[in-house]
Amino acid sequence: MNLATTLEQRADEQGWRDEPAYLVGRRVITHGQVHEGSARAAGVLAGHGVRRGHHVLLALDDGPELVWAFLGTVRLGAVAVPVNPRLTEADHRAMATDAQPALVVCEPDLAGRFSGPTPVLAAPALVAGLPDARRHPGVPVGAAAPAYAQYTSGTTGAPKAALHRHGDAAVYFEAFARRAIALRPDDVTLSVSKLYFAYGLGNSLFFPLLAGCRAVLHRGPPDAGTIADLVRRRRVTVLYSVPTFYARLVAGGRPEAFRSLRVAVSAGEPLVVALAERARRLLACPILDGIGSTEVGQTFASNTLDSWRDGTVGRALAPYEVAVRDDEGHDVPAGDVGSLEVRGPTLLIEYLNKP
């Protein structure tokens, strides 16, 4: 099993290769182009010395280049480490030191940040190498093998990269995308959260490729006007965002821009009842709050289309189990405060280079 080749096989079996997968500006990237590009990207990366078990740091904006580089890395049995390309130079250097990558793939203007013994490949050079690259067949590794790592927000200390498996994406998909929002091939999705976040990686990479739908990618920092325009123009049906951004959309108005939506998803911060009500009036669809973490990989508890209530994060999504416990590990009574504990098959293997 290999996540990248499994996604390609699924597209073949379901007849999705000619269907749109990504809408980026005026470009349309089909599911077939995603997988052909990632197979050739694997060939390019292998030509730069990437092998099974190596780490590849990806400092790229949302776009097909990041999708190809991520899946190309995974296809080789290496570990993809996507990071925010808009961090400071000091942050990038710290992450490169921590991740110990065999290769850095980055935006052209970032190449100088990673000077040193680690080779650097700018995104245009990766893309330029695709037509002549040999299509890599993929390295069978197994569902439990490490596939990618993502840095935490650092709320409890320095950011750490949570390492996840080849088999984890399918669990995220079944738990949330299928059971909570019933994602389907005719959906058009847009995630305000970027691919370097666990929330965004599931929303914009794993879920569309597993559902056969299409995702809108936006390279730059999001603003309310741009997102409203994209929803209207691309007739987005599923919007993923965070409460802070929903508040901006509410302030901007423009209810006519959101008439194509069938569901909106919120995570990352508490969604208070008053904001949920205002957002639902603007969007004219359910807004489902949930909770996830980088360590779990995606959403583990959520409201669903079948059962939702404002002011809550819903219920645990199978196969996850949650409990609220005190400092001694005992369950706390309803209404009391405690620590949320999560159990499930996608909890991180370890923090990268910090077993």
Residue frames as qw, qx, qy, qz and C-alpha x, y, z in Angstrom:
[[0.000, 0.888, 0.460, 0.000, 0.00, 0.00, 0.00],
 [0.360, -0.069, 0.014, 0.930, 1.13, 3.55, -0.77],
 [0.166, 0.652, 0.443, -0.592, -1.15, 6.57, -0.24],
 [0.182, 0.546, -0.322, -0.752, -0.27, 8.21, -3.57],
 [0.161, 0.098, -0.870, -0.455, -0.74, 5.10, -5.69],
 [0.069, 0.412, 0.873, -0.251, -3.89, 4.16, -3.77],
 [0.234, 0.635, 0.215, -0.704, -5.42, 7.54, -4.63],
 [0.231, 0.406, -0.587, -0.661, -4.51, 7.02, -8.28],
 [0.055, -0.104, -0.982, -0.148, -6.02, 3.53, -8.31],
 [0.169, 0.533, 0.670, -0.488, -9.21, 4.91, -6.80],
 [0.276, 0.585, -0.125, -0.752, -9.46, 7.54, -9.54],
 [0.190, 0.224, -0.828, -0.477, -9.00, 4.82, -12.16],
 [0.005, 0.252, 0.962, -0.101, -11.57, 2.50, -10.61],
 [0.162, 0.632, 0.544, -0.527, -14.17, 5.27, -10.25],
 [0.453, 0.576, 0.495, 0.467, -13.58, 6.75, -13.70],
 [0.170, -0.917, -0.187, 0.309, -12.47, 10.15, -12.39],
 [0.624, -0.160, 0.252, 0.722, -9.30, 10.71, -14.42],
 [0.230, 0.413, 0.404, 0.783, -10.93, 13.18, -16.83],
 [0.287, -0.840, -0.444, -0.118, -12.93, 14.95, -14.12],
 [0.116, 0.758, -0.248, 0.592, -11.73, 18.24, -12.60],
 [0.696, -0.339, -0.502, 0.385, -9.86, 17.92, -9.31],
 [0.366, -0.508, -0.187, 0.757, -8.50, 21.44, -8.82],
 [0.252, 0.859, 0.305, 0.325, -9.61, 24.88, -9.93],
 [0.542, -0.477, -0.032, 0.691, -6.69, 27.31, -9.59],
 [0.041, 0.464, -0.215, -0.858, -7.24, 30.74, -11.07],
 [0.657, 0.426, -0.181, -0.595, -8.27, 30.01, -14.65],
 [0.257, 0.350, -0.893, -0.119, -6.62, 26.59, -14.65],
 [0.889, -0.149, 0.093, -0.422, -8.46, 23.29, -14.37],
 [0.067, 0.456, -0.886, 0.042, -6.38, 20.32, -13.20],
 [0.834, -0.093, -0.345, -0.420, -8.04, 16.94, -13.70],
 [0.821, -0.444, 0.338, -0.118, -7.70, 13.97, -11.37],
 [0.923, 0.264, 0.083, 0.266, -5.65, 12.28, -14.07],
 [0.382, 0.752, -0.218, 0.492, -3.29, 15.26, -14.28],
 [0.508, -0.734, 0.334, -0.301, -2.91, 15.22, -10.50],
 [0.900, -0.259, 0.350, 0.038, -1.74, 11.62, -10.52],
 [0.788, 0.490, 0.039, 0.370, 0.32, 11.84, -13.70],
 [0.120, 0.854, -0.248, 0.441, 2.01, 14.94, -12.32],
 [0.615, -0.656, 0.385, -0.208, 2.71, 13.35, -8.96],
 [0.959, 0.022, 0.222, 0.175, 4.17, 10.22, -10.60],
 [0.620, 0.610, -0.049, 0.491, 6.50, 12.39, -12.67],
 [0.212, -0.857, 0.269, -0.385, 7.26, 14.61, -9.67],
 [0.865, -0.416, 0.281, 0.017, 8.39, 11.46, -7.88],
 [0.851, 0.322, 0.103, 0.402, 10.77, 10.87, -10.78],
 [0.223, 0.818, -0.153, 0.508, 12.14, 14.40, -10.47],
 [0.530, -0.744, 0.294, -0.281, 12.56, 14.07, -6.71],
 [0.953, -0.145, 0.207, 0.168, 14.26, 10.69, -7.09],
 [0.671, 0.568, -0.014, 0.476, 16.65, 12.36, -9.53],
 [0.032, -0.792, 0.289, -0.537, 17.56, 14.75, -6.73],
 [0.286, 0.307, -0.813, 0.404, 18.42, 11.87, -4.44],
 [0.584, -0.255, 0.333, -0.695, 15.18, 11.43, -2.49],
 [0.420, 0.067, -0.902, -0.077, 14.71, 7.87, -1.29],
 [0.653, -0.509, -0.519, -0.212, 12.38, 5.94, 1.00],
 [0.648, -0.516, -0.384, 0.409, 12.50, 7.29, 4.55],
 [0.342, 0.107, -0.014, 0.934, 13.94, 10.67, 3.58],
 [0.022, 0.743, 0.479, -0.467, 12.21, 13.88, 4.64],
 [0.301, 0.371, 0.390, 0.787, 11.27, 16.51, 2.04],
 [0.050, -0.538, -0.391, 0.745, 10.41, 20.00, 3.29],
 [0.216, 0.546, 0.611, 0.532, 7.74, 21.73, 1.17],
 [0.082, -0.533, -0.260, 0.801, 7.54, 25.53, 1.56],
 [0.075, 0.199, 0.662, 0.719, 4.96, 26.13, -1.15],
 [0.414, 0.112, 0.140, -0.892, 1.78, 28.13, -1.66],
 [0.632, 0.288, 0.666, -0.272, -1.46, 26.26, -2.27],
 [0.501, 0.608, -0.336, -0.517, -1.49, 25.10, -5.88],
 [0.964, 0.209, -0.125, -0.110, -0.88, 22.07, -8.08],
 [0.432, 0.598, -0.593, 0.323, 2.87, 22.31, -7.44],
 [0.339, -0.422, 0.656, -0.527, 2.32, 21.57, -3.76],
 [0.898, 0.037, 0.225, -0.378, -0.06, 18.71, -4.54],
 [0.828, 0.457, -0.322, 0.045, 2.41, 17.17, -7.01],
 [0.219, 0.584, -0.654, 0.428, 5.36, 17.61, -4.65],
 [0.571, -0.327, 0.537, -0.527, 3.46, 16.18, -1.68],
 [0.940, 0.125, 0.184, -0.258, 2.15, 13.13, -3.52],
 [0.682, 0.585, -0.421, 0.124, 5.44, 12.67, -5.38],
 [0.061, -0.564, 0.697, -0.439, 7.29, 12.54, -2.08],
 [0.722, -0.150, 0.500, -0.453, 4.81, 10.09, -0.59],
 [0.892, 0.380, -0.131, -0.207, 4.96, 7.97, -3.74],
 [0.489, 0.571, -0.613, 0.241, 8.68, 7.42, -3.11],
 [0.780, -0.371, -0.470, 0.180, 8.05, 6.24, 0.44],
 [0.336, 0.179, -0.306, 0.873, 9.61, 9.47, 1.70],
 [0.196, -0.653, -0.613, 0.399, 8.01, 11.81, 4.25],
 [0.149, 0.638, 0.268, 0.707, 6.46, 15.07, 3.04],
 [0.343, -0.496, -0.454, 0.656, 6.76, 18.00, 5.48],
 [0.146, 0.703, 0.362, 0.594, 4.60, 20.92, 4.26],
 [0.346, -0.453, -0.367, 0.735, 5.25, 24.22, 6.04],
 [0.151, 0.912, 0.314, -0.217, 3.82, 27.72, 5.81],
 [0.640, 0.368, 0.150, 0.657, 5.74, 29.53, 3.05],
 [0.005, -0.828, -0.086, -0.555, 4.97, 32.88, 4.70],
 [0.724, -0.623, -0.149, 0.257, 6.86, 32.23, 7.92],
 [0.077, -0.935, 0.325, 0.117, 9.94, 34.23, 8.84],
 [0.595, 0.557, -0.571, 0.093, 13.37, 33.19, 7.65],
 [0.153, -0.446, 0.762, -0.443, 14.26, 32.26, 11.23],
 [0.775, 0.005, 0.429, -0.464, 11.23, 29.97, 11.47],
 [0.855, 0.447, -0.201, -0.167, 12.05, 28.29, 8.16],
 [0.351, 0.578, -0.695, 0.245, 15.63, 27.71, 9.19],
 [0.415, -0.315, 0.697, -0.493, 14.51, 26.26, 12.52],
 [0.875, 0.172, 0.244, -0.381, 12.11, 23.87, 10.79],
 [0.726, 0.549, -0.414, -0.017, 14.77, 22.82, 8.30],
 [0.058, 0.520, -0.768, 0.370, 17.14, 22.10, 11.17],
 [0.603, -0.136, 0.595, -0.514, 14.45, 20.16, 13.01],
 [0.879, 0.310, 0.132, -0.337, 13.13, 18.15, 10.04],
 [0.412, -0.460, 0.705, 0.349, 16.57, 17.32, 8.62],
 [0.770, 0.535, 0.187, -0.292, 15.28, 17.13, 5.03],
 [0.679, -0.033, 0.532, 0.504, 17.11, 15.46, 2.19],
 [0.220, 0.331, 0.459, 0.795, 15.60, 18.11, -0.11],
 [0.117, 0.540, 0.396, -0.734, 13.71, 21.39, 0.19],
 [0.199, 0.461, 0.634, 0.588, 11.09, 22.27, -2.45],
 [0.123, -0.610, -0.387, 0.681, 10.06, 25.90, -2.16],
 [0.330, 0.911, 0.242, -0.045, 8.80, 29.05, -3.81],
 [0.677, 0.491, -0.055, 0.546, 11.57, 30.73, -5.85],
 [0.026, -0.809, 0.181, -0.559, 11.88, 33.71, -3.51],
 [0.742, -0.609, 0.204, -0.193, 12.54, 31.40, -0.56],
 [0.915, 0.250, -0.236, 0.211, 15.44, 29.44, -2.05],
 [0.313, 0.619, -0.435, 0.574, 18.09, 31.61, -0.39],
 [0.583, -0.590, 0.263, -0.492, 16.69, 30.87, 3.06],
 [0.961, -0.184, 0.189, -0.080, 17.70, 27.23, 2.89],
 [0.513, 0.697, -0.482, 0.137, 21.28, 27.68, 1.70],
 [0.502, -0.548, 0.638, -0.201, 23.64, 25.14, 3.17],
 [0.169, -0.259, 0.934, 0.176, 24.23, 21.41, 2.77],
 [0.495, 0.391, 0.739, -0.236, 20.58, 20.60, 1.99],
 [0.178, 0.148, 0.622, 0.748, 19.73, 20.71, -1.75],
 [0.287, 0.506, 0.366, -0.726, 16.99, 23.15, -2.74],
 [0.204, 0.281, 0.762, 0.547, 14.59, 22.76, -5.68],
 [0.243, 0.243, 0.125, -0.931, 12.44, 25.75, -6.62],
 [0.595, 0.389, 0.604, -0.360, 8.86, 25.01, -7.68],
 [0.563, 0.695, -0.167, -0.414, 9.32, 26.21, -11.30],
 [0.138, 0.519, -0.830, -0.149, 12.25, 23.81, -11.71],
 [0.420, 0.055, 0.874, -0.239, 10.11, 20.95, -10.40],
 [0.622, 0.577, 0.344, -0.403, 7.36, 21.76, -12.89],
 [0.387, 0.726, -0.446, -0.351, 9.83, 22.24, -15.75],
 [0.054, -0.394, 0.916, 0.054, 11.21, 18.77, -15.09],
 [0.669, 0.134, 0.586, -0.438, 7.85, 16.97, -15.22],
 [0.755, 0.518, -0.113, -0.386, 7.53, 16.44, -19.01],
 [0.550, 0.541, -0.637, 0.017, 10.87, 14.63, -19.30],
 [0.342, -0.426, 0.736, -0.400, 10.75, 12.83, -15.97],
 [0.370, -0.016, -0.914, -0.163, 10.27, 9.10, -15.80],
 [0.663, -0.427, -0.126, -0.602, 6.94, 8.14, -14.28],
 [0.005, -0.334, 0.859, -0.388, 7.73, 6.53, -10.91],
 [0.535, -0.245, -0.744, -0.316, 5.61, 3.44, -10.18],
 [0.573, -0.629, 0.107, -0.514, 5.59, 4.04, -6.42],
 [0.241, 0.318, -0.849, 0.345, 7.20, 2.28, -3.48],
 [0.697, -0.452, -0.484, -0.275, 4.94, -0.18, -1.60],
 [0.109, 0.437, -0.578, 0.681, 5.31, 0.67, 2.08],
 [0.348, -0.376, -0.837, 0.192, 2.17, -0.41, 3.97],
 [0.232, -0.798, -0.383, -0.404, -0.61, 1.52, 5.66],
 [0.622, -0.735, -0.159, 0.220, 1.35, 1.97, 8.91],
 [0.655, 0.080, 0.061, 0.749, 4.43, 3.48, 7.26],
 [0.118, -0.672, -0.173, 0.710, 5.13, 7.20, 7.81],
 [0.464, 0.609, 0.506, 0.397, 3.87, 9.40, 4.96],
 [0.151, 0.698, 0.072, 0.696, 3.89, 13.02, 6.09],
 [0.435, -0.416, -0.501, 0.622, 4.46, 15.31, 9.05],
 [0.011, 0.773, 0.257, 0.580, 2.87, 18.64, 9.92],
 [0.274, 0.139, -0.480, 0.822, 3.97, 21.22, 12.45],
 [0.253, -0.688, -0.648, 0.205, 1.74, 22.07, 15.37],
 [0.044, 0.897, 0.157, 0.410, 0.86, 25.68, 16.15],
 [0.459, 0.266, -0.476, 0.701, 3.21, 25.65, 19.14],
 [0.450, -0.687, -0.121, -0.557, 0.56, 26.51, 21.73],
 [0.833, -0.554, 0.016, -0.003, 2.29, 24.30, 24.32],
 [0.592, -0.527, 0.398, 0.461, 5.87, 25.16, 23.36],
 [0.031, 0.490, -0.581, -0.649, 7.97, 25.15, 20.21],
 [0.796, 0.321, -0.123, -0.498, 6.17, 23.77, 17.12],
 [0.421, -0.279, 0.859, 0.083, 6.65, 20.04, 16.65],
 [0.484, 0.263, -0.565, -0.614, 5.99, 18.00, 13.52],
 [0.722, -0.030, 0.571, -0.390, 3.35, 15.29, 14.05],
 [0.081, 0.311, -0.853, -0.412, 4.15, 12.23, 11.94],
 [0.742, 0.201, 0.323, -0.552, 1.25, 10.43, 10.21],
 [0.530, -0.078, 0.825, 0.179, 0.78, 7.23, 8.23],
 [0.106, 0.049, -0.697, -0.708, -0.13, 6.28, 4.67],
 [0.192, -0.407, -0.879, -0.156, -3.39, 4.80, 5.94],
 [0.065, -0.397, -0.517, 0.756, -4.54, 7.78, 7.99],
 [0.197, 0.132, -0.249, -0.939, -6.14, 9.82, 5.18],
 [0.400, -0.230, -0.773, -0.436, -8.76, 7.16, 4.47],
 [0.314, -0.445, -0.739, 0.396, -9.78, 7.20, 8.14],
 [0.007, 0.318, 0.150, -0.936, -10.16, 11.01, 8.14],
 [0.279, 0.004, -0.532, -0.799, -12.28, 10.74, 5.02],
 [0.413, -0.346, -0.823, -0.178, -14.65, 8.08, 6.32],
 [0.285, -0.427, -0.624, 0.589, -14.98, 9.70, 9.74],
 [0.023, 0.542, 0.198, -0.817, -15.63, 13.27, 8.68],
 [0.173, 0.265, -0.456, -0.832, -15.99, 13.82, 4.94],
 [0.312, -0.173, -0.845, -0.398, -18.34, 10.91, 4.38],
 [0.306, -0.473, -0.802, 0.198, -20.24, 10.66, 7.68],
 [0.131, -0.532, -0.361, 0.754, -20.43, 14.31, 8.77],
 [0.221, 0.568, -0.087, -0.788, -20.87, 16.21, 5.48],
 [0.743, 0.385, 0.546, -0.040, -21.59, 13.43, 2.94],
 [0.028, 0.659, -0.443, -0.607, -18.97, 14.68, 0.48],
 [0.768, 0.370, 0.523, -0.013, -19.74, 13.48, -3.05],
 [0.585, 0.083, 0.452, 0.668, -18.26, 13.67, -6.57],
 [0.202, 0.733, 0.416, 0.499, -20.43, 16.61, -7.67],
 [0.387, -0.854, -0.186, 0.294, -19.23, 18.85, -4.81],
 [0.455, 0.638, -0.128, 0.608, -17.03, 21.90, -5.29],
 [0.645, -0.645, -0.285, 0.294, -15.08, 22.71, -2.13],
 [0.281, 0.737, -0.192, 0.584, -13.10, 25.69, -0.90],
 [0.712, -0.498, -0.338, 0.361, -10.95, 25.74, 2.22],
 [0.014, -0.965, 0.124, -0.232, -9.88, 29.06, 3.68],
 [0.628, -0.626, 0.451, 0.096, -7.34, 27.14, 5.77],
 [0.412, 0.692, -0.546, -0.230, -4.25, 26.33, 3.73],
 [0.909, 0.142, -0.389, -0.055, -2.71, 22.97, 2.91],
 [0.380, 0.392, -0.664, 0.512, 0.08, 23.34, 5.45],
 [0.482, -0.272, 0.482, -0.679, -2.55, 23.09, 8.22],
 [0.172, 0.052, 0.982, -0.058, -3.92, 19.65, 9.13],
 [0.423, 0.559, 0.498, -0.510, -7.43, 21.05, 8.60],
 [0.416, 0.697, -0.230, -0.537, -6.55, 22.37, 5.15],
 [0.023, 0.376, -0.885, -0.274, -4.60, 19.30, 4.04],
 [0.301, 0.264, 0.906, -0.137, -7.61, 17.08, 4.60],
 [0.392, 0.677, 0.335, -0.526, -10.05, 19.59, 3.13],
 [0.405, 0.782, -0.218, -0.420, -8.11, 20.35, -0.05],
 [0.199, 0.503, -0.813, -0.215, -5.94, 17.31, -0.77],
 [0.140, -0.029, 0.982, -0.125, -7.17, 14.10, 0.81],
 [0.446, 0.409, 0.614, -0.506, -10.93, 14.69, 0.64],
 [0.557, 0.601, -0.134, -0.557, -11.32, 15.78, -3.01],
 [0.298, 0.448, -0.808, -0.241, -9.03, 13.00, -4.23],
 [0.120, 0.036, 0.967, -0.221, -10.93, 10.40, -2.19],
 [0.424, 0.495, 0.545, -0.528, -14.39, 11.74, -3.06],
 [0.441, 0.329, 0.645, 0.530, -13.75, 12.46, -6.73],
 [0.090, 0.924, 0.356, -0.109, -14.90, 16.06, -6.36],
 [0.498, 0.555, -0.011, 0.667, -13.13, 19.32, -7.16],
 [0.465, -0.681, -0.269, 0.498, -11.43, 21.81, -4.85],
 [0.262, 0.912, 0.022, 0.315, -10.77, 25.50, -5.42],
 [0.712, -0.288, -0.136, 0.625, -7.21, 26.50, -4.48],
 [0.082, 0.975, 0.051, 0.200, -6.26, 30.11, -3.75],
 [0.723, 0.252, -0.308, 0.565, -2.55, 30.92, -3.56],
 [0.132, 0.492, -0.263, 0.819, -2.53, 34.17, -1.62],
 [0.002, 0.132, 0.705, -0.696, -3.69, 35.16, 1.85],
 [0.043, -0.568, -0.777, -0.269, -7.49, 34.99, 1.97],
 [0.110, 0.088, 0.252, -0.957, -9.71, 38.01, 2.38],
 [0.420, 0.387, 0.686, -0.452, -13.49, 38.09, 2.65],
 [0.491, 0.632, -0.079, -0.594, -14.11, 39.71, -0.72],
 [0.258, 0.451, -0.792, -0.321, -11.90, 37.27, -2.63],
 [0.150, 0.039, 0.975, -0.159, -13.45, 34.23, -0.95],
 [0.476, 0.504, 0.467, -0.549, -16.98, 35.49, -1.62],
 [0.448, 0.613, -0.369, -0.535, -16.04, 36.02, -5.28],
 [0.125, 0.302, -0.932, -0.155, -14.59, 32.50, -5.55],
 [0.322, 0.226, 0.851, -0.348, -17.65, 30.91, -3.96],
 [0.517, 0.605, 0.215, -0.566, -19.93, 32.75, -6.36],
 [0.396, 0.621, -0.507, -0.447, -17.86, 32.24, -9.51],
 [0.194, 0.277, -0.938, -0.073, -16.99, 28.58, -8.90],
 [0.746, -0.270, -0.248, -0.556, -20.40, 27.73, -7.41],
 [0.168, 0.288, -0.851, 0.405, -18.79, 26.24, -4.32],
 [0.691, -0.389, -0.466, -0.392, -20.99, 23.79, -2.41],
 [0.791, -0.483, -0.285, 0.244, -18.81, 23.11, 0.66],
 [0.156, 0.813, -0.260, 0.497, -16.95, 25.91, 2.46],
 [0.781, -0.341, -0.362, 0.379, -14.36, 25.14, 5.16],
 [0.157, 0.713, -0.170, 0.662, -13.23, 27.99, 7.38],
 [0.412, -0.181, -0.637, 0.626, -12.65, 29.21, 10.94],
 [0.126, -0.794, -0.558, 0.205, -14.88, 31.41, 13.12],
 [0.229, -0.586, 0.065, 0.775, -12.67, 34.49, 12.75],
 [0.072, -0.066, 0.611, 0.785, -13.08, 34.34, 8.99],
 [0.054, -0.577, -0.791, -0.195, -16.81, 33.62, 9.16],
 [0.157, -0.757, -0.343, 0.534, -17.08, 36.85, 11.16],
 [0.121, -0.390, 0.360, 0.839, -15.37, 38.68, 8.28],
 [0.006, 0.258, 0.803, 0.538, -17.78, 37.18, 5.78],
 [0.117, -0.717, -0.668, 0.158, -20.72, 38.25, 7.93],
 [0.164, -0.674, -0.072, 0.717, -19.31, 41.79, 8.13],
 [0.099, -0.217, 0.563, 0.792, -18.92, 41.87, 4.35],
 [0.611, 0.388, 0.291, -0.626, -22.48, 40.79, 3.65],
 [0.358, 0.405, -0.654, -0.529, -23.14, 39.73, 0.02],
 [0.663, -0.013, 0.677, -0.320, -25.58, 36.86, 0.71],
 [0.780, 0.536, -0.024, -0.323, -26.13, 36.39, -3.03],
 [0.280, 0.655, -0.699, -0.056, -22.52, 35.15, -3.38],
 [0.185, -0.290, 0.902, -0.262, -23.17, 32.10, -1.22],
 [0.759, 0.114, 0.114, -0.630, -26.35, 30.66, -2.70],
 [0.720, 0.315, -0.596, -0.166, -24.56, 27.61, -4.11],
 [0.005, 0.376, -0.825, 0.421, -23.47, 26.38, -0.66],
 [0.737, -0.307, -0.514, -0.313, -25.08, 23.29, 0.83],
 [0.773, -0.563, -0.220, 0.193, -22.91, 23.19, 3.99],
 [0.177, 0.808, -0.381, 0.414, -20.28, 25.26, 5.78],
 [0.856, -0.238, -0.368, 0.275, -17.73, 23.73, 8.14],
 [0.104, -0.875, 0.271, -0.386, -16.04, 25.48, 11.06],
 [0.891, -0.266, -0.218, 0.295, -13.06, 24.40, 13.17],
 [0.542, 0.385, -0.210, 0.717, -9.92, 25.78, 14.76],
 [0.034, -0.163, 0.385, -0.908, -11.63, 28.07, 17.31],
 [0.156, 0.424, 0.799, -0.397, -14.88, 28.05, 19.30],
 [0.081, -0.336, -0.522, -0.780, -17.87, 29.03, 17.16],
 [0.135, 0.189, 0.586, -0.776, -20.13, 31.01, 19.50],
 [0.288, 0.535, 0.790, -0.080, -23.88, 30.74, 19.07],
 [0.200, 0.815, 0.157, -0.521, -24.40, 34.36, 18.03],
 [0.050, 0.562, -0.594, -0.573, -21.84, 34.11, 15.23],
 [0.228, 0.091, 0.948, 0.204, -23.19, 30.73, 14.10],
 [0.303, 0.672, 0.624, -0.259, -26.66, 32.22, 13.78],
 [0.188, 0.809, -0.119, -0.544, -25.45, 35.26, 11.83],
 [0.076, -0.401, 0.786, 0.465, -23.29, 33.11, 9.54],
 [0.301, 0.287, 0.907, 0.063, -26.17, 30.72, 8.86],
 [0.320, 0.784, 0.367, -0.386, -28.42, 33.64, 7.88],
 [0.114, 0.732, -0.413, -0.530, -25.75, 34.92, 5.48],
 [0.045, -0.319, 0.887, 0.332, -24.82, 31.56, 3.96],
 [0.754, 0.099, -0.041, -0.648, -28.33, 30.07, 3.97],
 [0.796, 0.129, -0.589, -0.042, -27.01, 26.61, 4.85],
 [0.819, -0.558, -0.106, 0.076, -26.04, 24.62, 7.96],
 [0.241, 0.747, -0.522, 0.333, -22.74, 25.63, 9.58],
 [0.932, -0.265, -0.245, 0.012, -21.21, 22.65, 11.36],
 [0.135, -0.818, 0.504, -0.241, -18.68, 23.19, 14.12],
 [0.970, -0.047, -0.217, 0.096, -16.10, 20.53, 14.92],
 [0.347, -0.828, 0.441, 0.018, -12.76, 19.97, 16.55],
 [0.936, 0.251, -0.134, 0.206, -9.56, 18.31, 15.38],
 [0.413, -0.817, 0.334, 0.223, -5.84, 18.56, 15.97],
 [0.403, 0.690, -0.585, -0.140, -2.55, 18.16, 14.15],
 [0.234, -0.365, 0.884, -0.176, -1.75, 15.19, 16.37],
 [0.655, 0.263, 0.653, -0.274, -4.97, 13.38, 15.38],
 [0.358, 0.028, 0.678, 0.641, -4.60, 14.55, 11.79],
 [0.173, -0.333, -0.469, -0.799, -8.06, 16.00, 11.12],
 [0.509, -0.347, 0.098, -0.782, -11.52, 16.30, 12.68],
 [0.236, 0.008, -0.955, 0.181, -12.36, 13.78, 15.41],
 [0.045, 0.533, 0.744, -0.402, -15.61, 15.28, 16.77],
 [0.046, -0.003, -0.319, -0.947, -18.18, 17.31, 14.88],
 [0.558, 0.403, 0.372, -0.623, -21.74, 18.26, 14.31],
 [0.284, 0.053, 0.839, 0.460, -23.13, 16.53, 11.23],
 [0.288, -0.090, -0.422, -0.855, -25.76, 17.19, 8.62],
 [0.525, -0.360, -0.740, -0.218, -27.98, 14.69, 10.43],
 [0.585, -0.684, -0.399, 0.176, -27.43, 16.11, 13.92],
 [0.424, 0.298, -0.160, 0.840, -26.19, 19.59, 14.80],
 [0.354, -0.845, -0.392, 0.086, -26.57, 22.11, 17.60],
 [0.247, 0.796, -0.160, 0.530, -25.05, 25.57, 17.81],
 [0.364, -0.767, 0.370, -0.376, -22.57, 26.16, 20.60],
 [0.839, -0.301, 0.453, -0.002, -21.22, 22.60, 20.55],
 [0.121, 0.557, -0.730, -0.377, -18.60, 20.64, 18.61],
 [0.804, 0.115, -0.394, -0.430, -21.00, 17.74, 18.22],
 [0.903, -0.312, 0.274, -0.115, -20.12, 14.16, 19.00],
 [0.366, -0.482, 0.732, 0.315, -17.09, 11.95, 18.51],
 [0.710, 0.475, -0.295, -0.427, -16.87, 10.61, 14.97],
 [0.913, -0.137, 0.379, 0.057, -16.28, 6.85, 14.73],
 [0.819, -0.189, -0.518, 0.159, -13.70, 5.37, 15.04],
 [0.194, 0.426, -0.432, 0.771, -12.57, 8.11, 17.45],
 [0.551, -0.618, -0.555, 0.083, -13.43, 8.07, 21.15],
 [0.122, 0.559, -0.237, 0.785, -13.27, 11.12, 23.41],
 [0.580, -0.591, -0.531, 0.180, -13.47, 11.66, 27.15],
 [0.026, -0.793, 0.189, -0.579, -13.12, 14.61, 29.52],
 [0.811, -0.278, -0.435, 0.274, -10.92, 13.70, 32.49],
 [0.350, -0.929, 0.111, -0.039, -9.39, 15.35, 35.53],
 [0.131, 0.784, -0.602, 0.080, -5.69, 15.48, 36.38],
 [0.470, -0.329, 0.800, -0.176, -5.89, 12.00, 37.91],
 [0.132, 0.123, -0.872, -0.456, -7.43, 10.46, 34.81],
 [0.192, 0.389, 0.848, -0.304, -10.99, 10.15, 36.09],
 [0.044, 0.540, 0.597, 0.591, -14.02, 11.07, 33.99],
 [0.024, 0.086, 0.338, -0.937, -15.48, 14.40, 35.12],
 [0.262, 0.561, 0.733, -0.281, -19.24, 14.91, 35.61],
 [0.277, 0.639, 0.493, 0.522, -21.23, 16.73, 32.95],
 [0.110, -0.955, -0.168, -0.220, -20.76, 20.47, 33.25],
 [0.602, -0.704, 0.200, 0.320, -17.36, 20.24, 34.99],
 [0.365, 0.844, -0.379, -0.103, -14.06, 21.28, 33.44],
 [0.814, -0.310, 0.450, 0.197, -11.37, 18.77, 32.51],
 [0.046, -0.534, 0.643, 0.548, -8.91, 17.80, 29.80],
 [0.832, 0.386, -0.005, -0.399, -10.18, 16.38, 26.52],
 [0.384, -0.382, 0.813, 0.214, -8.60, 13.02, 25.70],
 [0.724, 0.461, -0.198, -0.473, -8.85, 11.39, 22.29],
 [0.533, -0.236, 0.800, 0.142, -8.29, 7.81, 21.22],
 [0.750, 0.579, 0.116, -0.298, -8.23, 6.61, 17.63],
 [0.896, 0.093, 0.290, 0.323, -6.18, 4.93, 14.92],
 [0.528, 0.704, 0.068, 0.471, -4.70, 8.11, 13.43],
 [0.428, -0.888, 0.109, 0.132, -2.97, 9.55, 16.48],
 [0.311, 0.828, -0.466, -0.016, 0.54, 10.58, 15.50],
 [0.892, 0.110, -0.371, 0.234, 3.27, 7.96, 15.29],
 [0.599, -0.442, -0.180, 0.643, 5.59, 10.38, 17.07],
 [0.108, 0.955, -0.051, -0.272, 6.86, 13.91, 16.73],
 [0.779, 0.573, -0.139, 0.212, 9.35, 13.99, 13.88],
 [0.524, 0.452, -0.478, 0.541, 12.87, 13.31, 15.17],
 [0.255, -0.416, 0.514, -0.705, 11.48, 13.35, 18.73],
 [0.626, -0.153, -0.733, -0.216, 10.43, 9.74, 19.40]]
